[in-house]
Amino acid sequence: MVTRDVNEAPRFAARTRGVLTCGSAGWAVSDRAATMVAAGADVIQLTVGDVDVATPAHILAAARRSLDAGRTHYAPIAGEPALREAIAAHAARRYGTRVTTAQVVVFPGAQCALFSTLQCLAGPGDEVILLEPIYATYEAVVGATGATSVPVSLRADDGFTLQLELVEAAITARTRVLLLNTPNNPSGLVLGAGDVAALAALCARRGVWLVSDEVYGELTFGAPHVSPASSTLIAERLVVVNSLSKSHAMTGWRIGWAIGPADLAAHLTAFAQAQLFGSPPFVQDAAVAALTGPQDICESLRASYRQRRDALLEGLRSCRPLRTFRPDGGMFVLVDVSATGLDGGAFADRLLAGAAVAVVPGAAFGASVADCVRLGLTVPVPRLQQACERLGAWLRGR
Ligand SMILES: Cc1ncc(COP(=O)(O)O)c(C=O)c1O
């Protein structure tokens, strides 16, 4: 019989190592800023990607009605039929394709939908291609499956535009998934129809699943977002992940979804059963109101982020020697700080200490943007202007 030394240190599963990196580089500055704010400091927080406007009144009212009607019990695992229908109709409208409710599984946020999707598609020995810069949690989402992340770094000098030949060269016999995020967090790049179609065709040709994270799909400042779901080439191996967090000012409600082939949806439902046992019915009723009611919130957020982007870029013009990347969507601006002689981490640390402005070090979004920091468009224009004034004065005084 094998005996275990009861005094030995507790052991954890190998997958815990795969998620260790999750945001650690990025959130230390944010945590420190929060501590400073709690102690009364006037810190301008440009870290967390949370929208600063209230959830629209008609969505709140729907949730209240639902609570009053006693909708506080278990819900169907894959989601309430009315919400799955609303999501399928919303997707069919956006993509111009047929989407059935059998393809839709509701999750508490796009994050959970992504996590579950990757659990269903990749495992040890597999490779998942990530187009860098990446959203800070992607490495951990892949790491938790036991698969290996294969970053394809898009060049800052080209504005992080897609280089298809780099993606193609990264595909091996082990590649299972390509994870796409357009509009991109943190670069703000919005891929055009040609690039999206080319990626979809590449994935179809090479038998790779394409997972499309579209949480910023409503937040574009010029050309609209194009989803690979509009391309019929890939329908068999395409998963779209989305949520109401960013588009409808509902980050705290935790409501999102995955749409994929019906057989994948069955696996996703099994995962949802094992880990969630359904999402709260009153939140789902509010989500139906969000998807089927007035959509003014999307337009007003779009306009607001666009105005903030322009104000921030204008303010940063006098912050030499910083180099900015102009986002066409999303809610962030990426700034290259290498000409200061500091990397993104040291820059963010010193900026917080010296000017009380909190930004996220680029390393959180991949090694290739370690010389950058990310600024959120999450505060009103006057506060962004104040952040630029502090930043400029701090740079001049160094
Ligand atoms: C690119 C990207 N995907 C997914 C998420 C998670 O969104 P949700 O709140 O729907 O879980 C975020 C949140 O910031 C994000 O930036």
The ligand as a MOL file (V3000), in Angstrom:
LIG
                    3D

  0  0  0     0  0            999 V3000
M  V30 BEGIN CTAB
M  V30 COUNTS 16 16 0 0 0
M  V30 BEGIN ATOM
M  V30 1 C -11.7720 40.7240 -24.8600 0
M  V30 2 C -12.6140 40.3770 -23.6890 0
M  V30 3 N -13.2540 39.1950 -23.6700 0
M  V30 4 C -14.0280 38.8290 -22.6440 0
M  V30 5 C -14.1900 39.6530 -21.5470 0
M  V30 6 C -15.0580 39.2000 -20.4300 0
M  V30 7 O -16.3480 39.7570 -20.5590 0
M  V30 8 P -17.5620 39.3510 -19.6400 0
M  V30 9 O -17.7910 40.4700 -18.6800 0
M  V30 10 O -18.7180 39.1700 -20.5570 0
M  V30 11 O -17.2120 38.0780 -18.9470 0
M  V30 12 C -13.5450 40.8930 -21.5050 0
M  V30 13 C -13.6620 41.7690 -20.3400 0
M  V30 14 O -13.0090 42.7730 -20.1730 0
M  V30 15 C -12.7320 41.2600 -22.6170 0
M  V30 16 O -12.0750 42.4390 -22.6440 0
M  V30 END ATOM
M  V30 BEGIN BOND
M  V30 1 1 1 2
M  V30 2 1 2 3
M  V30 3 2 2 15
M  V30 4 2 3 4
M  V30 5 1 4 5
M  V30 6 1 5 6
M  V30 7 2 5 12
M  V30 8 1 6 7
M  V30 9 1 7 8
M  V30 10 2 8 9
M  V30 11 1 8 10
M  V30 12 1 8 11
M  V30 13 1 12 13
M  V30 14 1 12 15
M  V30 15 2 13 14
M  V30 16 1 15 16
M  V30 END BOND
M  V30 END CTAB
M  END
